[in-house]
């Protein structure tokens, strides 16, 4: 039997980037140039259990994007997941003692359902406020209309809970 990877070693794969930071279309290109790919065993042991949807190893890719500043009650990690016709940046908070997920939020990304394209951009401030803006478009070209966009705000609490404001 293959030995388990330590959680601390998994967390070390996520670079501690400075806040504030914005997650958009180009962010993963910048981050992936400096962040080595996560080993498949690490993905299987830690990320797959955090995901609510099925992970198809043939068509799914993960990149460790960043680690939030150290907190007493949680470890905050942002990773990128790409599947067919969609990719997302996900923030997950984990209890470092039990390794259980405290909370999870899809921060930003793009998805296409065959008719409508949805793009979301998010920013995390140094006060751990999360600002998210989403827009939809249909057809072959994404025609962003401010009137059709939605904005949401979240606060990352000391407990690791992500609270919508």
Chimera marker file (.cmm) of the C-alpha trace (Angstrom):
<marker_set name="trace">
<marker id="1" x="0.000" y="0.000" z="0.000" r="1" g="1" b="0" radius="0.5"/>
<marker id="2" x="1.243" y="3.457" z="-0.897" r="1" g="1" b="0" radius="0.5"/>
<marker id="3" x="1.856" y="5.711" z="2.107" r="1" g="1" b="0" radius="0.5"/>
<marker id="4" x="-0.387" y="8.751" z="2.556" r="1" g="1" b="0" radius="0.5"/>
<marker id="5" x="0.992" y="12.180" z="1.712" r="1" g="1" b="0" radius="0.5"/>
<marker id="6" x="1.115" y="14.584" z="4.659" r="1" g="1" b="0" radius="0.5"/>
<marker id="7" x="-1.399" y="17.439" z="4.501" r="1" g="1" b="0" radius="0.5"/>
<marker id="8" x="1.375" y="19.935" z="5.257" r="1" g="1" b="0" radius="0.5"/>
<marker id="9" x="3.262" y="18.741" z="2.154" r="1" g="1" b="0" radius="0.5"/>
<marker id="10" x="0.103" y="19.257" z="0.070" r="1" g="1" b="0" radius="0.5"/>
<marker id="11" x="-0.333" y="22.803" z="1.464" r="1" g="1" b="0" radius="0.5"/>
<marker id="12" x="3.312" y="23.578" z="0.633" r="1" g="1" b="0" radius="0.5"/>
<marker id="13" x="2.465" y="23.122" z="-3.079" r="1" g="1" b="0" radius="0.5"/>
<marker id="14" x="0.384" y="26.324" z="-2.947" r="1" g="1" b="0" radius="0.5"/>
<marker id="15" x="2.505" y="29.472" z="-3.202" r="1" g="1" b="0" radius="0.5"/>
<marker id="16" x="1.786" y="32.251" z="-0.682" r="1" g="1" b="0" radius="0.5"/>
<marker id="17" x="0.918" y="35.105" z="-3.061" r="1" g="1" b="0" radius="0.5"/>
<marker id="18" x="0.435" y="38.675" z="-1.894" r="1" g="1" b="0" radius="0.5"/>
<marker id="19" x="-3.032" y="40.122" z="-1.522" r="1" g="1" b="0" radius="0.5"/>
<marker id="20" x="-4.928" y="41.800" z="-3.070" r="1" g="1" b="0" radius="0.5"/>
<marker id="21" x="-5.198" y="39.467" z="-6.062" r="1" g="1" b="0" radius="0.5"/>
<marker id="22" x="-7.638" y="39.192" z="-8.941" r="1" g="1" b="0" radius="0.5"/>
<marker id="23" x="-8.632" y="35.893" z="-10.556" r="1" g="1" b="0" radius="0.5"/>
<marker id="24" x="-9.554" y="36.143" z="-14.223" r="1" g="1" b="0" radius="0.5"/>
<marker id="25" x="-8.848" y="34.482" z="-17.555" r="1" g="1" b="0" radius="0.5"/>
<marker id="26" x="-5.107" y="35.196" z="-17.593" r="1" g="1" b="0" radius="0.5"/>
<marker id="27" x="-4.310" y="34.513" z="-13.930" r="1" g="1" b="0" radius="0.5"/>
<marker id="28" x="-3.719" y="30.777" z="-14.299" r="1" g="1" b="0" radius="0.5"/>
<marker id="29" x="-1.184" y="31.306" z="-17.102" r="1" g="1" b="0" radius="0.5"/>
<marker id="30" x="0.921" y="33.542" z="-14.866" r="1" g="1" b="0" radius="0.5"/>
<marker id="31" x="0.662" y="31.239" z="-11.859" r="1" g="1" b="0" radius="0.5"/>
<marker id="32" x="1.274" y="27.985" z="-13.751" r="1" g="1" b="0" radius="0.5"/>
<marker id="33" x="4.600" y="29.296" z="-15.086" r="1" g="1" b="0" radius="0.5"/>
<marker id="34" x="5.937" y="29.403" z="-11.515" r="1" g="1" b="0" radius="0.5"/>
<marker id="35" x="3.986" y="26.576" z="-9.875" r="1" g="1" b="0" radius="0.5"/>
<marker id="36" x="4.878" y="22.952" z="-10.668" r="1" g="1" b="0" radius="0.5"/>
<marker id="37" x="1.988" y="20.604" z="-11.499" r="1" g="1" b="0" radius="0.5"/>
<marker id="38" x="0.412" y="18.767" z="-8.586" r="1" g="1" b="0" radius="0.5"/>
<marker id="39" x="1.325" y="15.082" z="-8.484" r="1" g="1" b="0" radius="0.5"/>
<marker id="40" x="-1.610" y="12.784" z="-9.382" r="1" g="1" b="0" radius="0.5"/>
<marker id="41" x="-1.448" y="11.060" z="-5.952" r="1" g="1" b="0" radius="0.5"/>
<marker id="42" x="-1.834" y="14.438" z="-4.246" r="1" g="1" b="0" radius="0.5"/>
<marker id="43" x="-4.825" y="15.324" z="-6.446" r="1" g="1" b="0" radius="0.5"/>
<marker id="44" x="-6.467" y="11.967" z="-5.692" r="1" g="1" b="0" radius="0.5"/>
<marker id="45" x="-5.827" y="12.170" z="-1.941" r="1" g="1" b="0" radius="0.5"/>
<marker id="46" x="-6.769" y="15.806" z="-1.312" r="1" g="1" b="0" radius="0.5"/>
<marker id="47" x="-8.507" y="17.608" z="-4.186" r="1" g="1" b="0" radius="0.5"/>
<marker id="48" x="-10.832" y="14.915" z="-5.538" r="1" g="1" b="0" radius="0.5"/>
<marker id="49" x="-12.554" y="14.488" z="-2.122" r="1" g="1" b="0" radius="0.5"/>
<marker id="50" x="-13.081" y="18.285" z="-1.970" r="1" g="1" b="0" radius="0.5"/>
<marker id="51" x="-14.869" y="18.352" z="-5.316" r="1" g="1" b="0" radius="0.5"/>
<marker id="52" x="-18.674" y="17.914" z="-5.357" r="1" g="1" b="0" radius="0.5"/>
<marker id="53" x="-18.676" y="16.856" z="-9.020" r="1" g="1" b="0" radius="0.5"/>
<marker id="54" x="-17.090" y="13.870" z="-10.681" r="1" g="1" b="0" radius="0.5"/>
<marker id="55" x="-13.450" y="14.200" z="-11.676" r="1" g="1" b="0" radius="0.5"/>
<marker id="56" x="-12.590" y="12.569" z="-15.004" r="1" g="1" b="0" radius="0.5"/>
<marker id="57" x="-8.829" y="12.043" z="-14.849" r="1" g="1" b="0" radius="0.5"/>
<marker id="58" x="-8.566" y="12.069" z="-18.641" r="1" g="1" b="0" radius="0.5"/>
<marker id="59" x="-10.225" y="15.485" z="-19.067" r="1" g="1" b="0" radius="0.5"/>
<marker id="60" x="-9.612" y="17.264" z="-15.745" r="1" g="1" b="0" radius="0.5"/>
<marker id="61" x="-6.586" y="19.336" z="-14.796" r="1" g="1" b="0" radius="0.5"/>
<marker id="62" x="-5.756" y="20.974" z="-11.462" r="1" g="1" b="0" radius="0.5"/>
<marker id="63" x="-3.250" y="23.740" z="-10.664" r="1" g="1" b="0" radius="0.5"/>
<marker id="64" x="-2.336" y="24.948" z="-7.172" r="1" g="1" b="0" radius="0.5"/>
<marker id="65" x="-2.797" y="28.737" z="-7.391" r="1" g="1" b="0" radius="0.5"/>
<marker id="66" x="-2.204" y="30.233" z="-3.964" r="1" g="1" b="0" radius="0.5"/>
<marker id="67" x="-2.303" y="29.865" z="-0.203" r="1" g="1" b="0" radius="0.5"/>
<marker id="68" x="-3.978" y="32.593" z="1.833" r="1" g="1" b="0" radius="0.5"/>
<marker id="69" x="-2.032" y="34.182" z="4.696" r="1" g="1" b="0" radius="0.5"/>
<marker id="70" x="-1.670" y="31.938" z="7.759" r="1" g="1" b="0" radius="0.5"/>
<marker id="71" x="-4.713" y="31.767" z="10.005" r="1" g="1" b="0" radius="0.5"/>
<marker id="72" x="-5.189" y="29.975" z="13.300" r="1" g="1" b="0" radius="0.5"/>
<marker id="73" x="-8.436" y="28.113" z="12.546" r="1" g="1" b="0" radius="0.5"/>
<marker id="74" x="-8.038" y="27.251" z="8.861" r="1" g="1" b="0" radius="0.5"/>
<marker id="75" x="-5.781" y="26.879" z="5.852" r="1" g="1" b="0" radius="0.5"/>
<marker id="76" x="-7.110" y="28.772" z="2.807" r="1" g="1" b="0" radius="0.5"/>
<marker id="77" x="-6.184" y="27.407" z="-0.612" r="1" g="1" b="0" radius="0.5"/>
<marker id="78" x="-7.124" y="28.493" z="-4.132" r="1" g="1" b="0" radius="0.5"/>
<marker id="79" x="-6.844" y="25.990" z="-6.955" r="1" g="1" b="0" radius="0.5"/>
<marker id="80" x="-7.814" y="25.958" z="-10.610" r="1" g="1" b="0" radius="0.5"/>
<marker id="81" x="-9.820" y="23.119" z="-12.145" r="1" g="1" b="0" radius="0.5"/>
<marker id="82" x="-10.292" y="22.739" z="-15.892" r="1" g="1" b="0" radius="0.5"/>
<marker id="83" x="-12.757" y="20.340" z="-17.484" r="1" g="1" b="0" radius="0.5"/>
<marker id="84" x="-14.292" y="20.181" z="-20.937" r="1" g="1" b="0" radius="0.5"/>
<marker id="85" x="-16.054" y="23.508" z="-21.643" r="1" g="1" b="0" radius="0.5"/>
<marker id="86" x="-15.313" y="25.014" z="-18.230" r="1" g="1" b="0" radius="0.5"/>
<marker id="87" x="-12.645" y="26.078" z="-15.765" r="1" g="1" b="0" radius="0.5"/>
<marker id="88" x="-12.935" y="27.501" z="-12.284" r="1" g="1" b="0" radius="0.5"/>
<marker id="89" x="-10.844" y="28.934" z="-9.474" r="1" g="1" b="0" radius="0.5"/>
<marker id="90" x="-12.018" y="27.497" z="-6.162" r="1" g="1" b="0" radius="0.5"/>
<marker id="91" x="-11.306" y="28.756" z="-2.658" r="1" g="1" b="0" radius="0.5"/>
<marker id="92" x="-11.396" y="26.027" z="-0.034" r="1" g="1" b="0" radius="0.5"/>
<marker id="93" x="-10.811" y="26.432" z="3.690" r="1" g="1" b="0" radius="0.5"/>
<marker id="94" x="-9.625" y="23.386" z="5.594" r="1" g="1" b="0" radius="0.5"/>
<marker id="95" x="-9.207" y="22.661" z="9.289" r="1" g="1" b="0" radius="0.5"/>
<marker id="96" x="-5.455" y="21.964" z="9.600" r="1" g="1" b="0" radius="0.5"/>
<marker id="97" x="-5.946" y="19.609" z="12.563" r="1" g="1" b="0" radius="0.5"/>
<marker id="98" x="-8.696" y="17.378" z="11.140" r="1" g="1" b="0" radius="0.5"/>
<marker id="99" x="-8.047" y="18.054" z="7.425" r="1" g="1" b="0" radius="0.5"/>
<marker id="100" x="-11.810" y="18.498" z="6.968" r="1" g="1" b="0" radius="0.5"/>
<marker id="101" x="-13.216" y="21.097" z="4.588" r="1" g="1" b="0" radius="0.5"/>
<marker id="102" x="-14.741" y="24.031" z="6.468" r="1" g="1" b="0" radius="0.5"/>
<marker id="103" x="-16.098" y="25.878" z="3.439" r="1" g="1" b="0" radius="0.5"/>
<marker id="104" x="-15.764" y="26.084" z="-0.343" r="1" g="1" b="0" radius="0.5"/>
<marker id="105" x="-16.539" y="28.758" z="-2.928" r="1" g="1" b="0" radius="0.5"/>
<marker id="106" x="-16.085" y="28.880" z="-6.686" r="1" g="1" b="0" radius="0.5"/>
<marker id="107" x="-14.396" y="32.256" z="-7.011" r="1" g="1" b="0" radius="0.5"/>
<marker id="108" x="-14.110" y="32.800" z="-10.742" r="1" g="1" b="0" radius="0.5"/>
<marker id="109" x="-14.017" y="31.042" z="-14.066" r="1" g="1" b="0" radius="0.5"/>
<marker id="110" x="-15.728" y="30.366" z="-17.340" r="1" g="1" b="0" radius="0.5"/>
<marker id="111" x="-18.338" y="27.790" z="-18.269" r="1" g="1" b="0" radius="0.5"/>
<marker id="112" x="-20.276" y="27.053" z="-21.427" r="1" g="1" b="0" radius="0.5"/>
<marker id="113" x="-23.428" y="24.961" z="-21.409" r="1" g="1" b="0" radius="0.5"/>
<marker id="114" x="-23.889" y="24.814" z="-25.183" r="1" g="1" b="0" radius="0.5"/>
<marker id="115" x="-26.056" y="27.929" z="-25.326" r="1" g="1" b="0" radius="0.5"/>
<marker id="116" x="-24.734" y="30.416" z="-22.802" r="1" g="1" b="0" radius="0.5"/>
<marker id="117" x="-21.230" y="31.429" z="-21.758" r="1" g="1" b="0" radius="0.5"/>
<marker id="118" x="-20.781" y="32.585" z="-18.164" r="1" g="1" b="0" radius="0.5"/>
<marker id="119" x="-17.627" y="34.414" z="-17.081" r="1" g="1" b="0" radius="0.5"/>
<marker id="120" x="-16.860" y="35.333" z="-13.496" r="1" g="1" b="0" radius="0.5"/>
<marker id="121" x="-13.953" y="37.385" z="-12.168" r="1" g="1" b="0" radius="0.5"/>
<marker id="122" x="-13.108" y="37.712" z="-8.480" r="1" g="1" b="0" radius="0.5"/>
<marker id="123" x="-10.791" y="39.755" z="-6.303" r="1" g="1" b="0" radius="0.5"/>
<marker id="124" x="-9.589" y="38.934" z="-2.794" r="1" g="1" b="0" radius="0.5"/>
<marker id="125" x="-8.495" y="41.955" z="-0.752" r="1" g="1" b="0" radius="0.5"/>
<marker id="126" x="-5.873" y="41.999" z="1.988" r="1" g="1" b="0" radius="0.5"/>
<marker id="127" x="-8.780" y="42.187" z="4.492" r="1" g="1" b="0" radius="0.5"/>
<marker id="128" x="-10.031" y="38.846" z="3.035" r="1" g="1" b="0" radius="0.5"/>
<marker id="129" x="-13.052" y="40.402" z="1.373" r="1" g="1" b="0" radius="0.5"/>
<marker id="130" x="-14.059" y="38.656" z="-1.846" r="1" g="1" b="0" radius="0.5"/>
<marker id="131" x="-15.671" y="40.621" z="-4.669" r="1" g="1" b="0" radius="0.5"/>
<marker id="132" x="-17.170" y="38.651" z="-7.539" r="1" g="1" b="0" radius="0.5"/>
<marker id="133" x="-18.668" y="39.848" z="-10.858" r="1" g="1" b="0" radius="0.5"/>
<marker id="134" x="-20.370" y="37.517" z="-13.364" r="1" g="1" b="0" radius="0.5"/>
<marker id="135" x="-21.665" y="38.097" z="-16.871" r="1" g="1" b="0" radius="0.5"/>
<marker id="136" x="-23.416" y="35.914" z="-19.407" r="1" g="1" b="0" radius="0.5"/>
<marker id="137" x="-23.432" y="35.902" z="-23.182" r="1" g="1" b="0" radius="0.5"/>
<marker id="138" x="-24.876" y="33.673" z="-25.851" r="1" g="1" b="0" radius="0.5"/>
<marker id="139" x="-23.800" y="32.655" z="-29.313" r="1" g="1" b="0" radius="0.5"/>
<marker id="140" x="-20.242" y="32.450" z="-30.573" r="1" g="1" b="0" radius="0.5"/>
<marker id="141" x="-19.151" y="35.836" z="-29.235" r="1" g="1" b="0" radius="0.5"/>
<marker id="142" x="-19.261" y="36.895" z="-25.627" r="1" g="1" b="0" radius="0.5"/>
<marker id="143" x="-21.050" y="40.244" z="-25.630" r="1" g="1" b="0" radius="0.5"/>
<marker id="144" x="-20.752" y="41.503" z="-22.064" r="1" g="1" b="0" radius="0.5"/>
<marker id="145" x="-23.609" y="43.732" z="-20.957" r="1" g="1" b="0" radius="0.5"/>
<marker id="146" x="-23.176" y="45.495" z="-17.609" r="1" g="1" b="0" radius="0.5"/>
<marker id="147" x="-26.943" y="45.467" z="-17.108" r="1" g="1" b="0" radius="0.5"/>
<marker id="148" x="-26.936" y="41.663" z="-17.164" r="1" g="1" b="0" radius="0.5"/>
<marker id="149" x="-24.041" y="41.211" z="-14.790" r="1" g="1" b="0" radius="0.5"/>
<marker id="150" x="-24.276" y="40.190" z="-11.159" r="1" g="1" b="0" radius="0.5"/>
<marker id="151" x="-22.020" y="41.209" z="-8.295" r="1" g="1" b="0" radius="0.5"/>
<marker id="152" x="-21.575" y="39.423" z="-4.986" r="1" g="1" b="0" radius="0.5"/>
<marker id="153" x="-19.492" y="40.112" z="-1.867" r="1" g="1" b="0" radius="0.5"/>
<marker id="154" x="-18.138" y="37.662" z="0.674" r="1" g="1" b="0" radius="0.5"/>
<marker id="155" x="-16.063" y="37.889" z="3.831" r="1" g="1" b="0" radius="0.5"/>
<marker id="156" x="-13.726" y="35.144" z="4.982" r="1" g="1" b="0" radius="0.5"/>
<marker id="157" x="-14.369" y="34.788" z="8.721" r="1" g="1" b="0" radius="0.5"/>
<marker id="158" x="-11.730" y="33.852" z="11.314" r="1" g="1" b="0" radius="0.5"/>
<marker id="159" x="-13.410" y="30.426" z="11.556" r="1" g="1" b="0" radius="0.5"/>
<marker id="160" x="-12.775" y="29.735" z="7.872" r="1" g="1" b="0" radius="0.5"/>
<marker id="161" x="-16.454" y="30.155" z="6.938" r="1" g="1" b="0" radius="0.5"/>
<marker id="162" x="-17.132" y="32.135" z="3.763" r="1" g="1" b="0" radius="0.5"/>
<marker id="163" x="-20.014" y="34.513" z="4.498" r="1" g="1" b="0" radius="0.5"/>
<marker id="164" x="-22.015" y="36.223" z="1.776" r="1" g="1" b="0" radius="0.5"/>
<marker id="165" x="-22.699" y="39.875" z="2.596" r="1" g="1" b="0" radius="0.5"/>
<link id1="1" id2="2" r="1" g="1" b="0" radius="0.2"/>
<link id1="2" id2="3" r="1" g="1" b="0" radius="0.2"/>
<link id1="3" id2="4" r="1" g="1" b="0" radius="0.2"/>
<link id1="4" id2="5" r="1" g="1" b="0" radius="0.2"/>
<link id1="5" id2="6" r="1" g="1" b="0" radius="0.2"/>
<link id1="6" id2="7" r="1" g="1" b="0" radius="0.2"/>
<link id1="7" id2="8" r="1" g="1" b="0" radius="0.2"/>
<link id1="8" id2="9" r="1" g="1" b="0" radius="0.2"/>
<link id1="9" id2="10" r="1" g="1" b="0" radius="0.2"/>
<link id1="10" id2="11" r="1" g="1" b="0" radius="0.2"/>
<link id1="11" id2="12" r="1" g="1" b="0" radius="0.2"/>
<link id1="12" id2="13" r="1" g="1" b="0" radius="0.2"/>
<link id1="13" id2="14" r="1" g="1" b="0" radius="0.2"/>
<link id1="14" id2="15" r="1" g="1" b="0" radius="0.2"/>
<link id1="15" id2="16" r="1" g="1" b="0" radius="0.2"/>
<link id1="16" id2="17" r="1" g="1" b="0" radius="0.2"/>
<link id1="17" id2="18" r="1" g="1" b="0" radius="0.2"/>
<link id1="18" id2="19" r="1" g="1" b="0" radius="0.2"/>
<link id1="19" id2="20" r="1" g="1" b="0" radius="0.2"/>
<link id1="20" id2="21" r="1" g="1" b="0" radius="0.2"/>
<link id1="21" id2="22" r="1" g="1" b="0" radius="0.2"/>
<link id1="22" id2="23" r="1" g="1" b="0" radius="0.2"/>
<link id1="23" id2="24" r="1" g="1" b="0" radius="0.2"/>
<link id1="24" id2="25" r="1" g="1" b="0" radius="0.2"/>
<link id1="25" id2="26" r="1" g="1" b="0" radius="0.2"/>
<link id1="26" id2="27" r="1" g="1" b="0" radius="0.2"/>
<link id1="27" id2="28" r="1" g="1" b="0" radius="0.2"/>
<link id1="28" id2="29" r="1" g="1" b="0" radius="0.2"/>
<link id1="29" id2="30" r="1" g="1" b="0" radius="0.2"/>
<link id1="30" id2="31" r="1" g="1" b="0" radius="0.2"/>
<link id1="31" id2="32" r="1" g="1" b="0" radius="0.2"/>
<link id1="32" id2="33" r="1" g="1" b="0" radius="0.2"/>
<link id1="33" id2="34" r="1" g="1" b="0" radius="0.2"/>
<link id1="34" id2="35" r="1" g="1" b="0" radius="0.2"/>
<link id1="35" id2="36" r="1" g="1" b="0" radius="0.2"/>
<link id1="36" id2="37" r="1" g="1" b="0" radius="0.2"/>
<link id1="37" id2="38" r="1" g="1" b="0" radius="0.2"/>
<link id1="38" id2="39" r="1" g="1" b="0" radius="0.2"/>
<link id1="39" id2="40" r="1" g="1" b="0" radius="0.2"/>
<link id1="40" id2="41" r="1" g="1" b="0" radius="0.2"/>
<link id1="41" id2="42" r="1" g="1" b="0" radius="0.2"/>
<link id1="42" id2="43" r="1" g="1" b="0" radius="0.2"/>
<link id1="43" id2="44" r="1" g="1" b="0" radius="0.2"/>
<link id1="44" id2="45" r="1" g="1" b="0" radius="0.2"/>
<link id1="45" id2="46" r="1" g="1" b="0" radius="0.2"/>
<link id1="46" id2="47" r="1" g="1" b="0" radius="0.2"/>
<link id1="47" id2="48" r="1" g="1" b="0" radius="0.2"/>
<link id1="48" id2="49" r="1" g="1" b="0" radius="0.2"/>
<link id1="49" id2="50" r="1" g="1" b="0" radius="0.2"/>
<link id1="50" id2="51" r="1" g="1" b="0" radius="0.2"/>
<link id1="51" id2="52" r="1" g="1" b="0" radius="0.2"/>
<link id1="52" id2="53" r="1" g="1" b="0" radius="0.2"/>
<link id1="53" id2="54" r="1" g="1" b="0" radius="0.2"/>
<link id1="54" id2="55" r="1" g="1" b="0" radius="0.2"/>
<link id1="55" id2="56" r="1" g="1" b="0" radius="0.2"/>
<link id1="56" id2="57" r="1" g="1" b="0" radius="0.2"/>
<link id1="57" id2="58" r="1" g="1" b="0" radius="0.2"/>
<link id1="58" id2="59" r="1" g="1" b="0" radius="0.2"/>
<link id1="59" id2="60" r="1" g="1" b="0" radius="0.2"/>
<link id1="60" id2="61" r="1" g="1" b="0" radius="0.2"/>
<link id1="61" id2="62" r="1" g="1" b="0" radius="0.2"/>
<link id1="62" id2="63" r="1" g="1" b="0" radius="0.2"/>
<link id1="63" id2="64" r="1" g="1" b="0" radius="0.2"/>
<link id1="64" id2="65" r="1" g="1" b="0" radius="0.2"/>
<link id1="65" id2="66" r="1" g="1" b="0" radius="0.2"/>
<link id1="66" id2="67" r="1" g="1" b="0" radius="0.2"/>
<link id1="67" id2="68" r="1" g="1" b="0" radius="0.2"/>
<link id1="68" id2="69" r="1" g="1" b="0" radius="0.2"/>
<link id1="69" id2="70" r="1" g="1" b="0" radius="0.2"/>
<link id1="70" id2="71" r="1" g="1" b="0" radius="0.2"/>
<link id1="71" id2="72" r="1" g="1" b="0" radius="0.2"/>
<link id1="72" id2="73" r="1" g="1" b="0" radius="0.2"/>
<link id1="73" id2="74" r="1" g="1" b="0" radius="0.2"/>
<link id1="74" id2="75" r="1" g="1" b="0" radius="0.2"/>
<link id1="75" id2="76" r="1" g="1" b="0" radius="0.2"/>
<link id1="76" id2="77" r="1" g="1" b="0" radius="0.2"/>
<link id1="77" id2="78" r="1" g="1" b="0" radius="0.2"/>
<link id1="78" id2="79" r="1" g="1" b="0" radius="0.2"/>
<link id1="79" id2="80" r="1" g="1" b="0" radius="0.2"/>
<link id1="80" id2="81" r="1" g="1" b="0" radius="0.2"/>
<link id1="81" id2="82" r="1" g="1" b="0" radius="0.2"/>
<link id1="82" id2="83" r="1" g="1" b="0" radius="0.2"/>
<link id1="83" id2="84" r="1" g="1" b="0" radius="0.2"/>
<link id1="84" id2="85" r="1" g="1" b="0" radius="0.2"/>
<link id1="85" id2="86" r="1" g="1" b="0" radius="0.2"/>
<link id1="86" id2="87" r="1" g="1" b="0" radius="0.2"/>
<link id1="87" id2="88" r="1" g="1" b="0" radius="0.2"/>
<link id1="88" id2="89" r="1" g="1" b="0" radius="0.2"/>
<link id1="89" id2="90" r="1" g="1" b="0" radius="0.2"/>
<link id1="90" id2="91" r="1" g="1" b="0" radius="0.2"/>
<link id1="91" id2="92" r="1" g="1" b="0" radius="0.2"/>
<link id1="92" id2="93" r="1" g="1" b="0" radius="0.2"/>
<link id1="93" id2="94" r="1" g="1" b="0" radius="0.2"/>
<link id1="94" id2="95" r="1" g="1" b="0" radius="0.2"/>
<link id1="95" id2="96" r="1" g="1" b="0" radius="0.2"/>
<link id1="96" id2="97" r="1" g="1" b="0" radius="0.2"/>
<link id1="97" id2="98" r="1" g="1" b="0" radius="0.2"/>
<link id1="98" id2="99" r="1" g="1" b="0" radius="0.2"/>
<link id1="99" id2="100" r="1" g="1" b="0" radius="0.2"/>
<link id1="100" id2="101" r="1" g="1" b="0" radius="0.2"/>
<link id1="101" id2="102" r="1" g="1" b="0" radius="0.2"/>
<link id1="102" id2="103" r="1" g="1" b="0" radius="0.2"/>
<link id1="103" id2="104" r="1" g="1" b="0" radius="0.2"/>
<link id1="104" id2="105" r="1" g="1" b="0" radius="0.2"/>
<link id1="105" id2="106" r="1" g="1" b="0" radius="0.2"/>
<link id1="106" id2="107" r="1" g="1" b="0" radius="0.2"/>
<link id1="107" id2="108" r="1" g="1" b="0" radius="0.2"/>
<link id1="108" id2="109" r="1" g="1" b="0" radius="0.2"/>
<link id1="109" id2="110" r="1" g="1" b="0" radius="0.2"/>
<link id1="110" id2="111" r="1" g="1" b="0" radius="0.2"/>
<link id1="111" id2="112" r="1" g="1" b="0" radius="0.2"/>
<link id1="112" id2="113" r="1" g="1" b="0" radius="0.2"/>
<link id1="113" id2="114" r="1" g="1" b="0" radius="0.2"/>
<link id1="114" id2="115" r="1" g="1" b="0" radius="0.2"/>
<link id1="115" id2="116" r="1" g="1" b="0" radius="0.2"/>
<link id1="116" id2="117" r="1" g="1" b="0" radius="0.2"/>
<link id1="117" id2="118" r="1" g="1" b="0" radius="0.2"/>
<link id1="118" id2="119" r="1" g="1" b="0" radius="0.2"/>
<link id1="119" id2="120" r="1" g="1" b="0" radius="0.2"/>
<link id1="120" id2="121" r="1" g="1" b="0" radius="0.2"/>
<link id1="121" id2="122" r="1" g="1" b="0" radius="0.2"/>
<link id1="122" id2="123" r="1" g="1" b="0" radius="0.2"/>
<link id1="123" id2="124" r="1" g="1" b="0" radius="0.2"/>
<link id1="124" id2="125" r="1" g="1" b="0" radius="0.2"/>
<link id1="125" id2="126" r="1" g="1" b="0" radius="0.2"/>
<link id1="126" id2="127" r="1" g="1" b="0" radius="0.2"/>
<link id1="127" id2="128" r="1" g="1" b="0" radius="0.2"/>
<link id1="128" id2="129" r="1" g="1" b="0" radius="0.2"/>
<link id1="129" id2="130" r="1" g="1" b="0" radius="0.2"/>
<link id1="130" id2="131" r="1" g="1" b="0" radius="0.2"/>
<link id1="131" id2="132" r="1" g="1" b="0" radius="0.2"/>
<link id1="132" id2="133" r="1" g="1" b="0" radius="0.2"/>
<link id1="133" id2="134" r="1" g="1" b="0" radius="0.2"/>
<link id1="134" id2="135" r="1" g="1" b="0" radius="0.2"/>
<link id1="135" id2="136" r="1" g="1" b="0" radius="0.2"/>
<link id1="136" id2="137" r="1" g="1" b="0" radius="0.2"/>
<link id1="137" id2="138" r="1" g="1" b="0" radius="0.2"/>
<link id1="138" id2="139" r="1" g="1" b="0" radius="0.2"/>
<link id1="139" id2="140" r="1" g="1" b="0" radius="0.2"/>
<link id1="140" id2="141" r="1" g="1" b="0" radius="0.2"/>
<link id1="141" id2="142" r="1" g="1" b="0" radius="0.2"/>
<link id1="142" id2="143" r="1" g="1" b="0" radius="0.2"/>
<link id1="143" id2="144" r="1" g="1" b="0" radius="0.2"/>
<link id1="144" id2="145" r="1" g="1" b="0" radius="0.2"/>
<link id1="145" id2="146" r="1" g="1" b="0" radius="0.2"/>
<link id1="146" id2="147" r="1" g="1" b="0" radius="0.2"/>
<link id1="147" id2="148" r="1" g="1" b="0" radius="0.2"/>
<link id1="148" id2="149" r="1" g="1" b="0" radius="0.2"/>
<link id1="149" id2="150" r="1" g="1" b="0" radius="0.2"/>
<link id1="150" id2="151" r="1" g="1" b="0" radius="0.2"/>
<link id1="151" id2="152" r="1" g="1" b="0" radius="0.2"/>
<link id1="152" id2="153" r="1" g="1" b="0" radius="0.2"/>
<link id1="153" id2="154" r="1" g="1" b="0" radius="0.2"/>
<link id1="154" id2="155" r="1" g="1" b="0" radius="0.2"/>
<link id1="155" id2="156" r="1" g="1" b="0" radius="0.2"/>
<link id1="156" id2="157" r="1" g="1" b="0" radius="0.2"/>
<link id1="157" id2="158" r="1" g="1" b="0" radius="0.2"/>
<link id1="158" id2="159" r="1" g="1" b="0" radius="0.2"/>
<link id1="159" id2="160" r="1" g="1" b="0" radius="0.2"/>
<link id1="160" id2="161" r="1" g="1" b="0" radius="0.2"/>
<link id1="161" id2="162" r="1" g="1" b="0" radius="0.2"/>
<link id1="162" id2="163" r="1" g="1" b="0" radius="0.2"/>
<link id1="163" id2="164" r="1" g="1" b="0" radius="0.2"/>
<link id1="164" id2="165" r="1" g="1" b="0" radius="0.2"/>
</marker_set>
